[in-house]
Amino acid sequence: MQRFRKKPVVITALQWSGAIEGLPALAEWAAQADLEARKRIGHMPSARDVVLPIDFVAPDKLEIRTMEGVMVASPHDWIICGVQGEFYPCKPHVFEATYEEVIG
């Protein structure tokens, strides 16, 4: 049996408090993360090209459109922007087991 290790990658993430007051900060972070990811992969968007895949649908629910379909984020989930600019939610216990903060 072959074994594999995940390559180290650096992602950006923001933990969603679940509060509606935090949505403007989430939207601002997502737009900046999307722009940085597009620069990294060499795809500079036009103003009309930036459509964030995150929708607030209830006080305790975000829907995030991913390549695998729509995923739901609950309060305290982490919202991750991956290396290709993709967004997806991650439960806190999975995030803590998988990621560590990069200082500097």
Biopython code that builds the backbone (N, CA, C, O; Angstrom):
import numpy as np
from Bio.PDB.StructureBuilder import StructureBuilder

atoms = [
    (1, "MET", "N", (0.848, -1.180, 0.000)),
    (1, "MET", "CA", (0.000, 0.000, 0.000)),
    (1, "MET", "C", (0.890, 1.238, 0.000)),
    (1, "MET", "O", (1.833, 1.334, 0.786)),
    (2, "GLN", "N", (0.585, 2.186, -0.887)),
    (2, "GLN", "CA", (1.306, 3.449, -0.929)),
    (2, "GLN", "C", (0.741, 4.401, 0.102)),
    (2, "GLN", "O", (-0.448, 4.359, 0.419)),
    (3, "ARG", "N", (1.605, 5.265, 0.626)),
    (3, "ARG", "CA", (1.176, 6.298, 1.573)),
    (3, "ARG", "C", (1.592, 7.654, 1.026)),
    (3, "ARG", "O", (2.610, 7.766, 0.343)),
    (4, "PHE", "N", (0.812, 8.676, 1.321)),
    (4, "PHE", "CA", (1.072, 10.015, 0.816)),
    (4, "PHE", "C", (0.915, 11.033, 1.932)),
    (4, "PHE", "O", (0.139, 10.837, 2.868)),
    (5, "ARG", "N", (1.667, 12.124, 1.818)),
    (5, "ARG", "CA", (1.557, 13.244, 2.748)),
    (5, "ARG", "C", (1.072, 14.452, 1.957)),
    (5, "ARG", "O", (1.517, 14.677, 0.831)),
    (6, "LYS", "N", (0.181, 15.213, 2.527)),
    (6, "LYS", "CA", (-0.312, 16.421, 1.876)),
    (6, "LYS", "C", (0.821, 17.433, 1.774)),
    (6, "LYS", "O", (1.536, 17.674, 2.747)),
    (7, "LYS", "N", (0.985, 18.025, 0.594)),
    (7, "LYS", "CA", (1.999, 19.058, 0.415)),
    (7, "LYS", "C", (1.651, 20.271, 1.269)),
    (7, "LYS", "O", (0.483, 20.639, 1.389)),
    (8, "PRO", "N", (2.661, 20.885, 1.856)),
    (8, "PRO", "CA", (2.349, 22.082, 2.655)),
    (8, "PRO", "C", (1.934, 23.241, 1.750)),
    (8, "PRO", "O", (2.619, 23.571, 0.783)),
    (9, "VAL", "N", (0.818, 23.837, 2.082)),
    (9, "VAL", "CA", (0.336, 25.010, 1.363)),
    (9, "VAL", "C", (-0.077, 26.053, 2.397)),
    (9, "VAL", "O", (-0.410, 25.724, 3.535)),
    (10, "VAL", "N", (-0.049, 27.292, 1.987)),
    (10, "VAL", "CA", (-0.499, 28.368, 2.862)),
    (10, "VAL", "C", (-1.836, 28.866, 2.323)),
    (10, "VAL", "O", (-1.961, 29.215, 1.149)),
    (11, "ILE", "N", (-2.819, 28.891, 3.196)),
    (11, "ILE", "CA", (-4.155, 29.366, 2.827)),
    (11, "ILE", "C", (-4.476, 30.602, 3.660)),
    (11, "ILE", "O", (-3.787, 30.890, 4.638)),
    (12, "THR", "N", (-5.505, 31.319, 3.280)),
    (12, "THR", "CA", (-6.027, 32.377, 4.130)),
    (12, "THR", "C", (-7.387, 31.904, 4.628)),
    (12, "THR", "O", (-8.113, 31.202, 3.925)),
    (13, "ALA", "N", (-7.714, 32.298, 5.844)),
    (13, "ALA", "CA", (-8.973, 31.849, 6.424)),
    (13, "ALA", "C", (-9.483, 32.882, 7.416)),
    (13, "ALA", "O", (-8.716, 33.660, 7.983)),
    (14, "LEU", "N", (-10.769, 32.869, 7.608)),
    (14, "LEU", "CA", (-11.419, 33.757, 8.564)),
    (14, "LEU", "C", (-12.483, 32.939, 9.277)),
    (14, "LEU", "O", (-13.264, 32.236, 8.635)),
    (15, "GLN", "N", (-12.519, 33.027, 10.605)),
    (15, "GLN", "CA", (-13.552, 32.306, 11.344)),
    (15, "GLN", "C", (-14.800, 33.177, 11.411)),
    (15, "GLN", "O", (-14.748, 34.330, 11.840)),
    (16, "TRP", "N", (-15.929, 32.603, 10.978)),
    (16, "TRP", "CA", (-17.194, 33.325, 10.959)),
    (16, "TRP", "C", (-17.846, 33.227, 12.328)),
    (16, "TRP", "O", (-18.086, 32.127, 12.825)),
    (17, "SER", "N", (-18.129, 34.353, 12.931)),
    (17, "SER", "CA", (-18.729, 34.376, 14.267)),
    (17, "SER", "C", (-20.195, 33.962, 14.242)),
    (17, "SER", "O", (-20.745, 33.539, 15.259)),
    (18, "GLY", "N", (-20.812, 34.083, 13.098)),
    (18, "GLY", "CA", (-22.235, 33.810, 12.986)),
    (18, "GLY", "C", (-23.073, 35.067, 13.112)),
    (18, "GLY", "O", (-24.272, 35.046, 12.834)),
    (19, "ALA", "N", (-22.453, 36.160, 13.527)),
    (19, "ALA", "CA", (-23.187, 37.413, 13.708)),
    (19, "ALA", "C", (-23.364, 38.124, 12.372)),
    (19, "ALA", "O", (-22.437, 38.196, 11.566)),
    (20, "ILE", "N", (-24.550, 38.640, 12.154)),
    (20, "ILE", "CA", (-24.829, 39.382, 10.928)),
    (20, "ILE", "C", (-23.936, 40.621, 10.832)),
    (20, "ILE", "O", (-23.601, 41.069, 9.735)),
    (21, "GLU", "N", (-23.555, 41.169, 11.987)),
    (21, "GLU", "CA", (-22.687, 42.355, 11.990)),
    (21, "GLU", "C", (-21.314, 42.044, 11.390)),
    (21, "GLU", "O", (-20.620, 42.951, 10.932)),
    (22, "GLY", "N", (-20.924, 40.777, 11.391)),
    (22, "GLY", "CA", (-19.623, 40.396, 10.856)),
    (22, "GLY", "C", (-19.602, 40.194, 9.350)),
    (22, "GLY", "O", (-18.538, 39.967, 8.774)),
    (23, "LEU", "N", (-20.752, 40.270, 8.708)),
    (23, "LEU", "CA", (-20.808, 40.002, 7.267)),
    (23, "LEU", "C", (-20.036, 41.002, 6.415)),
    (23, "LEU", "O", (-19.381, 40.581, 5.462)),
    (24, "PRO", "N", (-20.075, 42.309, 6.705)),
    (24, "PRO", "CA", (-19.259, 43.218, 5.894)),
    (24, "PRO", "C", (-17.762, 42.879, 5.969)),
    (24, "PRO", "O", (-17.067, 42.934, 4.954)),
    (25, "ALA", "N", (-17.272, 42.536, 7.145)),
    (25, "ALA", "CA", (-15.857, 42.167, 7.285)),
    (25, "ALA", "C", (-15.567, 40.876, 6.524)),
    (25, "ALA", "O", (-14.511, 40.745, 5.907)),
    (26, "LEU", "N", (-16.498, 39.924, 6.565)),
    (26, "LEU", "CA", (-16.331, 38.669, 5.817)),
    (26, "LEU", "C", (-16.270, 38.946, 4.321)),
    (26, "LEU", "O", (-15.419, 38.398, 3.620)),
    (27, "ALA", "N", (-17.168, 39.793, 3.830)),
    (27, "ALA", "CA", (-17.191, 40.124, 2.404)),
    (27, "ALA", "C", (-15.909, 40.836, 1.982)),
    (27, "ALA", "O", (-15.360, 40.554, 0.917)),
    (28, "GLU", "N", (-15.434, 41.759, 2.817)),
    (28, "GLU", "CA", (-14.192, 42.473, 2.508)),
    (28, "GLU", "C", (-13.007, 41.518, 2.480)),
    (28, "GLU", "O", (-12.173, 41.578, 1.577)),
    (29, "TRP", "N", (-12.938, 40.633, 3.481)),
    (29, "TRP", "CA", (-11.853, 39.641, 3.521)),
    (29, "TRP", "C", (-11.907, 38.734, 2.290)),
    (29, "TRP", "O", (-10.879, 38.478, 1.663)),
    (30, "ALA", "N", (-13.101, 38.249, 1.942)),
    (30, "ALA", "CA", (-13.241, 37.336, 0.808)),
    (30, "ALA", "C", (-12.824, 38.000, -0.500)),
    (30, "ALA", "O", (-12.170, 37.372, -1.333)),
    (31, "ALA", "N", (-13.193, 39.256, -0.685)),
    (31, "ALA", "CA", (-12.800, 39.971, -1.905)),
    (31, "ALA", "C", (-11.286, 40.120, -1.982)),
    (31, "ALA", "O", (-10.700, 39.931, -3.048)),
    (32, "GLN", "N", (-10.644, 40.457, -0.862)),
    (32, "GLN", "CA", (-9.190, 40.607, -0.839)),
    (32, "GLN", "C", (-8.510, 39.256, -1.056)),
    (32, "GLN", "O", (-7.538, 39.173, -1.807)),
    (33, "ALA", "N", (-9.002, 38.199, -0.413)),
    (33, "ALA", "CA", (-8.422, 36.864, -0.568)),
    (33, "ALA", "C", (-8.555, 36.389, -2.006)),
    (33, "ALA", "O", (-7.632, 35.785, -2.553)),
    (34, "ASP", "N", (-9.708, 36.663, -2.623)),
    (34, "ASP", "CA", (-9.934, 36.290, -4.015)),
    (34, "ASP", "C", (-8.945, 37.011, -4.930)),
    (34, "ASP", "O", (-8.362, 36.397, -5.823)),
    (35, "LEU", "N", (-8.759, 38.304, -4.710)),
    (35, "LEU", "CA", (-7.836, 39.088, -5.529)),
    (35, "LEU", "C", (-6.402, 38.568, -5.393)),
    (35, "LEU", "O", (-5.699, 38.412, -6.391)),
    (36, "GLU", "N", (-5.972, 38.301, -4.160)),
    (36, "GLU", "CA", (-4.611, 37.794, -3.940)),
    (36, "GLU", "C", (-4.412, 36.428, -4.587)),
    (36, "GLU", "O", (-3.356, 36.167, -5.164)),
    (37, "ALA", "N", (-5.412, 35.555, -4.499)),
    (37, "ALA", "CA", (-5.307, 34.235, -5.119)),
    (37, "ALA", "C", (-5.232, 34.361, -6.635)),
    (37, "ALA", "O", (-4.457, 33.651, -7.276)),
    (38, "ARG", "N", (-6.024, 35.250, -7.213)),
    (38, "ARG", "CA", (-5.999, 35.436, -8.671)),
    (38, "ARG", "C", (-4.647, 35.979, -9.133)),
    (38, "ARG", "O", (-4.140, 35.581, -10.182)),
    (39, "LYS", "N", (-4.066, 36.887, -8.349)),
    (39, "LYS", "CA", (-2.729, 37.395, -8.689)),
    (39, "LYS", "C", (-1.711, 36.259, -8.666)),
    (39, "LYS", "O", (-0.852, 36.161, -9.542)),
    (40, "ARG", "N", (-1.821, 35.398, -7.646)),
    (40, "ARG", "CA", (-0.878, 34.297, -7.476)),
    (40, "ARG", "C", (-0.917, 33.328, -8.649)),
    (40, "ARG", "O", (0.118, 32.798, -9.054)),
    (41, "ILE", "N", (-2.113, 33.092, -9.199)),
    (41, "ILE", "CA", (-2.218, 32.144, -10.308)),
    (41, "ILE", "C", (-2.194, 32.840, -11.670)),
    (41, "ILE", "O", (-2.350, 32.193, -12.706)),
    (42, "GLY", "N", (-1.998, 34.164, -11.661)),
    (42, "GLY", "CA", (-1.838, 34.896, -12.912)),
    (42, "GLY", "C", (-3.129, 35.224, -13.632)),
    (42, "GLY", "O", (-3.125, 35.379, -14.853)),
    (43, "HIS", "N", (-4.226, 35.334, -12.916)),
    (43, "HIS", "CA", (-5.501, 35.686, -13.536)),
    (43, "HIS", "C", (-6.033, 36.952, -12.884)),
    (43, "HIS", "O", (-6.658, 36.894, -11.825)),
    (44, "MET", "N", (-5.790, 38.077, -13.503)),
    (44, "MET", "CA", (-6.257, 39.351, -12.962)),
    (44, "MET", "C", (-7.686, 39.608, -13.428)),
    (44, "MET", "O", (-7.950, 39.683, -14.628)),
    (45, "PRO", "N", (-8.603, 39.742, -12.480)),
    (45, "PRO", "CA", (-10.003, 39.925, -12.847)),
    (45, "PRO", "C", (-10.330, 41.366, -13.213)),
    (45, "PRO", "O", (-9.669, 42.308, -12.776)),
    (46, "SER", "N", (-11.361, 41.505, -14.022)),
    (46, "SER", "CA", (-11.928, 42.832, -14.235)),
    (46, "SER", "C", (-12.937, 43.051, -13.109)),
    (46, "SER", "O", (-13.248, 42.116, -12.371)),
    (47, "ALA", "N", (-13.438, 44.245, -12.971)),
    (47, "ALA", "CA", (-14.378, 44.558, -11.894)),
    (47, "ALA", "C", (-15.623, 43.669, -11.973)),
    (47, "ALA", "O", (-16.151, 43.260, -10.939)),
    (48, "ARG", "N", (-16.089, 43.371, -13.162)),
    (48, "ARG", "CA", (-17.302, 42.551, -13.287)),
    (48, "ARG", "C", (-17.024, 41.067, -13.126)),
    (48, "ARG", "O", (-17.957, 40.268, -13.041)),
    (49, "ASP", "N", (-15.736, 40.683, -13.083)),
    (49, "ASP", "CA", (-15.342, 39.285, -12.964)),
    (49, "ASP", "C", (-15.395, 38.792, -11.517)),
    (49, "ASP", "O", (-15.432, 37.585, -11.279)),
    (50, "VAL", "N", (-15.399, 39.697, -10.565)),
    (50, "VAL", "CA", (-15.360, 39.306, -9.161)),
    (50, "VAL", "C", (-16.787, 39.105, -8.645)),
    (50, "VAL", "O", (-17.521, 40.064, -8.406)),
    (51, "VAL", "N", (-17.154, 37.846, -8.481)),
    (51, "VAL", "CA", (-18.439, 37.476, -7.908)),
    (51, "VAL", "C", (-18.137, 36.487, -6.795)),
    (51, "VAL", "O", (-17.774, 35.339, -7.051)),
    (52, "LEU", "N", (-18.290, 36.939, -5.562)),
    (52, "LEU", "CA", (-17.941, 36.075, -4.439)),
    (52, "LEU", "C", (-18.987, 34.986, -4.258)),
    (52, "LEU", "O", (-20.186, 35.249, -4.356)),
    (53, "PRO", "N", (-18.537, 33.766, -3.996)),
    (53, "PRO", "CA", (-19.462, 32.631, -3.917)),
    (53, "PRO", "C", (-20.043, 32.401, -2.531)),
    (53, "PRO", "O", (-20.371, 31.266, -2.185)),
    (54, "ILE", "N", (-20.177, 33.454, -1.728)),
    (54, "ILE", "CA", (-20.662, 33.306, -0.359)),
    (54, "ILE", "C", (-21.976, 34.074, -0.216)),
    (54, "ILE", "O", (-22.042, 35.268, -0.511)),
    (55, "ASP", "N", (-23.017, 33.379, 0.239)),
    (55, "ASP", "CA", (-24.328, 33.995, 0.413)),
    (55, "ASP", "C", (-24.812, 33.787, 1.840)),
    (55, "ASP", "O", (-24.776, 32.670, 2.356)),
    (56, "PHE", "N", (-25.264, 34.861, 2.477)),
    (56, "PHE", "CA", (-25.889, 34.791, 3.794)),
    (56, "PHE", "C", (-27.336, 34.415, 3.565)),
    (56, "PHE", "O", (-28.067, 35.155, 2.907)),
    (57, "VAL", "N", (-27.772, 33.267, 4.099)),
    (57, "VAL", "CA", (-29.142, 32.830, 3.832)),
    (57, "VAL", "C", (-30.003, 32.735, 5.088)),
    (57, "VAL", "O", (-31.226, 32.639, 4.988)),
    (58, "ALA", "N", (-29.390, 32.762, 6.259)),
    (58, "ALA", "CA", (-30.124, 32.715, 7.528)),
    (58, "ALA", "C", (-29.181, 33.181, 8.622)),
    (58, "ALA", "O", (-27.970, 33.225, 8.408)),
    (59, "PRO", "N", (-29.706, 33.529, 9.791)),
    (59, "PRO", "CA", (-28.823, 34.004, 10.868)),
    (59, "PRO", "C", (-27.733, 33.013, 11.261)),
    (59, "PRO", "O", (-26.711, 33.411, 11.820)),
    (60, "ASP", "N", (-27.933, 31.748, 10.980)),
    (60, "ASP", "CA", (-26.938, 30.748, 11.372)),
    (60, "ASP", "C", (-26.433, 29.944, 10.179)),
    (60, "ASP", "O", (-26.029, 28.791, 10.330)),
    (61, "LYS", "N", (-26.455, 30.555, 8.984)),
    (61, "LYS", "CA", (-26.133, 29.771, 7.791)),
    (61, "LYS", "C", (-25.567, 30.630, 6.661)),
    (61, "LYS", "O", (-26.171, 31.621, 6.248)),
    (62, "LEU", "N", (-24.404, 30.229, 6.178)),
    (62, "LEU", "CA", (-23.842, 30.778, 4.941)),
    (62, "LEU", "C", (-23.832, 29.660, 3.919)),
    (62, "LEU", "O", (-23.556, 28.510, 4.259)),
    (63, "GLU", "N", (-24.125, 29.978, 2.693)),
    (63, "GLU", "CA", (-23.952, 29.001, 1.617)),
    (63, "GLU", "C", (-22.750, 29.425, 0.792)),
    (63, "GLU", "O", (-22.607, 30.591, 0.423)),
    (64, "ILE", "N", (-21.891, 28.456, 0.510)),
    (64, "ILE", "CA", (-20.680, 28.718, -0.253)),
    (64, "ILE", "C", (-20.696, 27.805, -1.472)),
    (64, "ILE", "O", (-20.736, 26.580, -1.353)),
    (65, "ARG", "N", (-20.663, 28.429, -2.647)),
    (65, "ARG", "CA", (-20.637, 27.655, -3.880)),
    (65, "ARG", "C", (-19.211, 27.185, -4.137)),
    (65, "ARG", "O", (-18.292, 27.995, -4.254)),
    (66, "THR", "N", (-19.035, 25.877, -4.224)),
    (66, "THR", "CA", (-17.725, 25.284, -4.461)),
    (66, "THR", "C", (-17.774, 24.479, -5.758)),
    (66, "THR", "O", (-18.834, 24.325, -6.364)),
    (67, "MET", "N", (-16.628, 23.975, -6.170)),
    (67, "MET", "CA", (-16.587, 23.137, -7.369)),
    (67, "MET", "C", (-17.363, 21.837, -7.150)),
    (67, "MET", "O", (-17.796, 21.201, -8.111)),
    (68, "GLU", "N", (-17.537, 21.443, -5.887)),
    (68, "GLU", "CA", (-18.262, 20.217, -5.561)),
    (68, "GLU", "C", (-19.742, 20.465, -5.309)),
    (68, "GLU", "O", (-20.483, 19.521, -5.038)),
    (69, "GLY", "N", (-20.182, 21.701, -5.393)),
    (69, "GLY", "CA", (-21.566, 22.044, -5.119)),
    (69, "GLY", "C", (-21.654, 23.044, -3.980)),
    (69, "GLY", "O", (-20.638, 23.588, -3.547)),
    (70, "VAL", "N", (-22.860, 23.286, -3.493)),
    (70, "VAL", "CA", (-23.066, 24.253, -2.417)),
    (70, "VAL", "C", (-22.781, 23.584, -1.078)),
    (70, "VAL", "O", (-23.297, 22.507, -0.779)),
    (71, "MET", "N", (-21.945, 24.248, -0.277)),
    (71, "MET", "CA", (-21.635, 23.778, 1.071)),
    (71, "MET", "C", (-22.164, 24.814, 2.058)),
    (71, "MET", "O", (-22.242, 26.001, 1.739)),
    (72, "VAL", "N", (-22.521, 24.370, 3.242)),
    (72, "VAL", "CA", (-23.094, 25.246, 4.255)),
    (72, "VAL", "C", (-22.079, 25.491, 5.361)),
    (72, "VAL", "O", (-21.434, 24.559, 5.842)),
    (73, "ALA", "N", (-21.940, 26.751, 5.760)),
    (73, "ALA", "CA", (-21.101, 27.122, 6.891)),
    (73, "ALA", "C", (-22.005, 27.557, 8.032)),
    (73, "ALA", "O", (-22.978, 28.284, 7.830)),
    (74, "SER", "N", (-21.672, 27.103, 9.226)),
    (74, "SER", "CA", (-22.393, 27.456, 10.440)),
    (74, "SER", "C", (-21.550, 28.422, 11.256)),
    (74, "SER", "O", (-20.359, 28.580, 10.985)),
    (75, "PRO", "N", (-22.149, 29.073, 12.253)),
    (75, "PRO", "CA", (-21.353, 29.950, 13.114)),
    (75, "PRO", "C", (-20.132, 29.209, 13.676)),
    (75, "PRO", "O", (-20.216, 28.046, 14.069)),
    (76, "HIS", "N", (-19.012, 29.909, 13.702)),
    (76, "HIS", "CA", (-17.725, 29.445, 14.212)),
    (76, "HIS", "C", (-16.958, 28.567, 13.228)),
    (76, "HIS", "O", (-15.826, 28.180, 13.514)),
    (77, "ASP", "N", (-17.549, 28.242, 12.069)),
    (77, "ASP", "CA", (-16.788, 27.548, 11.038)),
    (77, "ASP", "C", (-15.762, 28.506, 10.466)),
    (77, "ASP", "O", (-15.945, 29.723, 10.485)),
    (78, "TRP", "N", (-14.690, 27.943, 9.962)),
    (78, "TRP", "CA", (-13.688, 28.731, 9.253)),
    (78, "TRP", "C", (-14.067, 28.757, 7.785)),
    (78, "TRP", "O", (-14.493, 27.743, 7.232)),
    (79, "ILE", "N", (-13.913, 29.915, 7.149)),
    (79, "ILE", "CA", (-14.090, 30.044, 5.707)),
    (79, "ILE", "C", (-12.680, 30.134, 5.141)),
    (79, "ILE", "O", (-11.906, 31.017, 5.511)),
    (80, "ILE", "N", (-12.358, 29.220, 4.246)),
    (80, "ILE", "CA", (-11.005, 29.118, 3.703)),
    (80, "ILE", "C", (-10.996, 29.566, 2.248)),
    (80, "ILE", "O", (-11.902, 29.248, 1.477)),
    (81, "CYS", "N", (-9.956, 30.310, 1.890)),
    (81, "CYS", "CA", (-9.670, 30.606, 0.482)),
    (81, "CYS", "C", (-8.440, 29.794, 0.135)),
    (81, "CYS", "O", (-7.352, 30.061, 0.645)),
    (82, "GLY", "N", (-8.603, 28.807, -0.727)),
    (82, "GLY", "CA", (-7.516, 27.904, -1.080)),
    (82, "GLY", "C", (-6.550, 28.488, -2.086)),
    (82, "GLY", "O", (-6.673, 29.643, -2.491)),
    (83, "VAL", "N", (-5.589, 27.673, -2.482)),
    (83, "VAL", "CA", (-4.493, 28.141, -3.336)),
    (83, "VAL", "C", (-4.942, 28.566, -4.732)),
    (83, "VAL", "O", (-4.250, 29.354, -5.376)),
    (84, "GLN", "N", (-6.069, 28.073, -5.213)),
    (84, "GLN", "CA", (-6.579, 28.462, -6.526)),
    (84, "GLN", "C", (-7.692, 29.496, -6.426)),
    (84, "GLN", "O", (-8.364, 29.786, -7.416)),
    (85, "GLY", "N", (-7.892, 30.056, -5.229)),
    (85, "GLY", "CA", (-8.923, 31.057, -5.037)),
    (85, "GLY", "C", (-10.292, 30.479, -4.731)),
    (85, "GLY", "O", (-11.287, 31.204, -4.715)),
    (86, "GLU", "N", (-10.345, 29.189, -4.491)),
    (86, "GLU", "CA", (-11.617, 28.540, -4.161)),
    (86, "GLU", "C", (-11.952, 28.759, -2.685)),
    (86, "GLU", "O", (-11.062, 28.781, -1.834)),
    (87, "PHE", "N", (-13.225, 28.919, -2.398)),
    (87, "PHE", "CA", (-13.687, 29.110, -1.025)),
    (87, "PHE", "C", (-14.414, 27.856, -0.575)),
    (87, "PHE", "O", (-15.105, 27.212, -1.365)),
    (88, "TYR", "N", (-14.256, 27.513, 0.693)),
    (88, "TYR", "CA", (-14.991, 26.398, 1.275)),
    (88, "TYR", "C", (-14.988, 26.522, 2.793)),
    (88, "TYR", "O", (-14.074, 27.113, 3.369)),
    (89, "PRO", "N", (-16.016, 25.963, 3.447)),
    (89, "PRO", "CA", (-16.080, 26.026, 4.910)),
    (89, "PRO", "C", (-15.312, 24.862, 5.525)),
    (89, "PRO", "O", (-15.086, 23.835, 4.886)),
    (90, "CYS", "N", (-14.920, 25.050, 6.777)),
    (90, "CYS", "CA", (-14.197, 24.011, 7.504)),
    (90, "CYS", "C", (-14.622, 24.074, 8.970)),
    (90, "CYS", "O", (-14.590, 25.143, 9.578)),
    (91, "LYS", "N", (-15.015, 22.952, 9.532)),
    (91, "LYS", "CA", (-15.409, 22.891, 10.936)),
    (91, "LYS", "C", (-14.206, 23.193, 11.824)),
    (91, "LYS", "O", (-13.081, 22.825, 11.483)),
    (92, "PRO", "N", (-14.426, 23.862, 12.964)),
    (92, "PRO", "CA", (-13.309, 24.258, 13.828)),
    (92, "PRO", "C", (-12.381, 23.118, 14.240)),
    (92, "PRO", "O", (-11.163, 23.297, 14.244)),
    (93, "HIS", "N", (-12.925, 21.949, 14.586)),
    (93, "HIS", "CA", (-12.059, 20.847, 15.020)),
    (93, "HIS", "C", (-11.200, 20.308, 13.872)),
    (93, "HIS", "O", (-10.069, 19.878, 14.099)),
    (94, "VAL", "N", (-11.718, 20.328, 12.659)),
    (94, "VAL", "CA", (-10.946, 19.896, 11.496)),
    (94, "VAL", "C", (-9.877, 20.935, 11.182)),
    (94, "VAL", "O", (-8.736, 20.588, 10.875)),
    (95, "PHE", "N", (-10.248, 22.213, 11.259)),
    (95, "PHE", "CA", (-9.292, 23.292, 10.995)),
    (95, "PHE", "C", (-8.123, 23.207, 11.967)),
    (95, "PHE", "O", (-6.964, 23.300, 11.562)),
    (96, "GLU", "N", (-8.427, 23.030, 13.255)),
    (96, "GLU", "CA", (-7.384, 22.964, 14.286)),
    (96, "GLU", "C", (-6.459, 21.767, 14.073)),
    (96, "GLU", "O", (-5.260, 21.861, 14.337)),
    (97, "ALA", "N", (-6.997, 20.654, 13.604)),
    (97, "ALA", "CA", (-6.180, 19.462, 13.372)),
    (97, "ALA", "C", (-5.351, 19.548, 12.091)),
    (97, "ALA", "O", (-4.359, 18.836, 11.938)),
    (98, "THR", "N", (-5.761, 20.417, 11.179)),
    (98, "THR", "CA", (-5.148, 20.467, 9.848)),
    (98, "THR", "C", (-4.210, 21.649, 9.643)),
    (98, "THR", "O", (-3.222, 21.528, 8.919)),
    (99, "TYR", "N", (-4.495, 22.781, 10.260)),
    (99, "TYR", "CA", (-3.756, 24.013, 9.988)),
    (99, "TYR", "C", (-3.098, 24.559, 11.243)),
    (99, "TYR", "O", (-3.573, 24.350, 12.359)),
    (100, "GLU", "N", (-2.002, 25.259, 11.034)),
    (100, "GLU", "CA", (-1.366, 26.026, 12.106)),
    (100, "GLU", "C", (-1.073, 27.404, 11.557)),
    (100, "GLU", "O", (-0.838, 27.570, 10.360)),
    (101, "GLU", "N", (-1.089, 28.396, 12.440)),
    (101, "GLU", "CA", (-0.899, 29.776, 12.017)),
    (101, "GLU", "C", (0.522, 29.995, 11.509)),
    (101, "GLU", "O", (1.483, 29.494, 12.093)),
    (102, "VAL", "N", (0.647, 30.745, 10.423)),
    (102, "VAL", "CA", (1.941, 31.141, 9.881)),
    (102, "VAL", "C", (2.239, 32.531, 10.405)),
    (102, "VAL", "O", (1.461, 33.460, 10.187)),
    (103, "ILE", "N", (3.346, 32.678, 11.085)),
    (103, "ILE", "CA", (3.743, 33.963, 11.637)),
    (103, "ILE", "C", (4.717, 34.631, 10.667)),
    (103, "ILE", "O", (5.715, 34.035, 10.261)),
    (104, "GLY", "N", (4.413, 35.869, 10.306)),
    (104, "GLY", "CA", (5.328, 36.633, 9.461)),
    (104, "GLY", "C", (5.032, 36.607, 8.021)),
    (104, "GLY", "O", (5.749, 37.222, 7.232)),
]
sb = StructureBuilder()
sb.init_structure("model")
sb.init_model(0)
sb.init_chain("A")
sb.init_seg("    ")
for serial, (resi, resn, name, xyz) in enumerate(atoms, 1):
    if name == "N":
        sb.init_residue(resn, " ", resi, " ")
    sb.init_atom(name, np.array(xyz, "f"), 0.0, 1.0, " ", f" {name:<3s}", serial, name[0])
structure = sb.get_structure()
